[in-house]
Amino acid sequence: MTVPKNALLPQFPRRSDYFDYFDGTQDSQVQQLQEKKLKAGLQKTYVLETVDGGSPQNRPSVEAIFGRSDLRAIPLPDDESGFQILTSAGESVALLEEVDSRYLALYTLLPSNESDKLIRDAVSGNPFLDHLWLSSQSFHALWSQVLRSNSGKRYGKITFEHESIYETPDEEVAEFFPAERRTSRFTMVDKLEVMADRMSPLQQEYAPLASITQLRIPAQGRGGHDLYYDGKLTNRSSSFQGHRATLQGVVGLYRTLTRRVEEQLWVSANKPQGLADGNFGAVAEIVFSKSLPEDVFKRWVISMFNNRRNRFRITGFPTWLSDTKVHANAIDQHLWQPLVLELTVDRVVAVLPHGTCGNSVNRLVSNIQRFVDPAVTAYIGDQEYGSLVEDVAV
């Protein structure tokens, strides 16, 4: 990784010193960054989930966790919850903050192509780290908060994205266009009142617009904070303190949702639930808006179980019961939790043991929406996933 010198962070003893630095009060360099006079990137934050032990003392240390990702986490001398993140070459590329025992925030000035790769590499293959996975239902809840908290005359931004990476063209078309597939990306930028009026009809007309992958949360002043479906938050405002407040709001909603999902899973695990039979765990079910084409279904299943670093972070041994039905004893690569999967062209049924991390459900829903079917409906036991999101967002 090539790190621009003006993206490297100085060494401070406390988080508050770094926050002042990001706000431009410690050094003119950050103010210049905000004015786009330097080549380094805008300030951005990545929220990561780690194992929830109830307190930092009941899980691996931050140093041990990031050591598995070939990164050095150096505790700040005067701050128990802050760490300087260094590459293996000793370059200071980020500040890490323990938001709580479960969520970590990594702040950096690296350009997006470098920071995105840094986080992907840190998470991939590390069972103690995972992204935040924001489903379209979560984005809708945040969007409702944006509408309630801002004048309709302010401008907003939403990106809808669905990439059909498992679709293949017909054989005779493939002969001439072997690499083509449908990729739908649409960004709406307009006044909030206009967007609120137009968004629902557009989503009903064109299914890929059901998959939201980015939302701009307006700042108190000018600009805003771009939130992505994998927990990345880019500061496009003039205030880092406002950025951090937005971050804490997103983490608060996500924390509550994940706990609510876990409560529903663990309660459901005590009831007879078909495949689970009341013994193994609870059932999470994701129903497709329409049956998947058989070739799409096969490519998706083969990709998921034949690629150790697949987007779904699931590994296992599939058994093909027919061309359109697969049973798998699987492992979630985050925390190495077991699960049983039944996949068909109409739905995915996941049987999850008591104690399963709710982030596994968030990840499954979010990635199916983006890469398989943007308009899925999910259930946790007998509770619809979207209703859980609505409950915690009130």
Summary of the structure (lengths in Angstrom):
residues: 394
radius of gyration: 21.5
end to end distance: 42.6
largest distance: 66.0
contacts: 1302
relative contact order: 0.13
helix: 36%
strand: 28%
